[in-house]
Amino acid sequence: MKNLAMAAFAATMVVTSAFAEEATVAPVAGPVLGGSVELKFKENAAGDWAATQTLGASIAMGGTAFASFNVESIDGATAQLDEWQLGTELNDGTVSIGKQGDIWVAAEGEHTMHDPKMDESIQLNMGNAAVALEFGDFTNDVSDIEAVAAALTFGAGPASVKGAIDYDLDANKYTLGARADVDAIGGVVTYSQATEKFAFEADGTMFGITAYINGDQDDMTQNLGASYAYNFNGIDLEPSVNYDMNAEDFTPAVTATFSF
C-alpha cells in the first residue's frame, strides 16, 4: 500500500528527535566478529531422525552510530544475508533501519500465537516504548509502508507487562498482543482481527527447564512442550519435545550450537 504521508511523518519524527538534543559522540571500538555452527536433530514425519546444519557469521560495530549484519548457510547452501541493521543513538533512544526483527511479544511454543512478522523496517526505541514502520517492498519502493507497530513495557525486574499492536495498512486489520511475567512464570495472549480469534500461552522456567502450554479460544490446550538448555564443555545443548494433544503426537529434537 502506498503511504507517502506515513513515510513523511516517520522522517519528520526522526529529524525532530535528532535536533532536540545534541548527541554526545561515544568512543568508537573496533568491530566485533562472530560465528556459529548449529546442528539440529529432529524426528520427521517418517519417524526418522533428520539433521539440519546451519553455519552463521556476523559482524557488528557499536558506538553512537551502529551497524551489523549476519549471513547464514543451511545444509551447505550458498550463504545468504539474514538480518542487517544501520542506526544511531537519539537522546535516550535509538533509531535504526534494516531487516532487524520485530517489537512483538515473545512466546515459547508459538504454535497458536498470532505473530505479525516484520521484514525491513524503521524502528524507534525509547526505553520502554518502541515504534516500527514496515516496508512493503524495500528494494523497489521505500514509500510503500505496509504496517505500523507499537509496543510499551511496564515494570522491570521480577514483574513486567508488555503490550503491542500491529496494524496492517494493506488489509486494514490489526493484531494485538500482551505478555506478563512474574519471576520465572509468564503468559501471552494475542488477538487477530483477521481471524477474529484469541490465542493463549503459559510458560515458565525452573532449574534450566522451560515448559509451555498453548492453544486458542476454541481449544486452549493444543500443545504442551518443554526444553532444557545446558552447556557441555563449551557446546550449548538443548533437547526439546512438543506434544500435539489433538494429534497425540510427540516431536522431539536436540540442538547443538557452538558460538565464537
HUJOBEL-V637568 format. One record per helix or strand of 2 or more residues. SS is the DSSP state (H for helix, E for strand). FROM is the first residue (numbers start at 0). TO is the last residue. If there is no record, write none. Layout:
SS/FROM/TO, SS/FROM/TO
//
This chain:
H/3/19, E/31/42, E/48/60, E/64/73, E/79/89, E/92/98, E/120/125, E/128/136, E/140/155, E/158/167, E/172/181, E/184/191, E/196/205, E/208/215, E/222/231, E/234/243, E/248/258
//
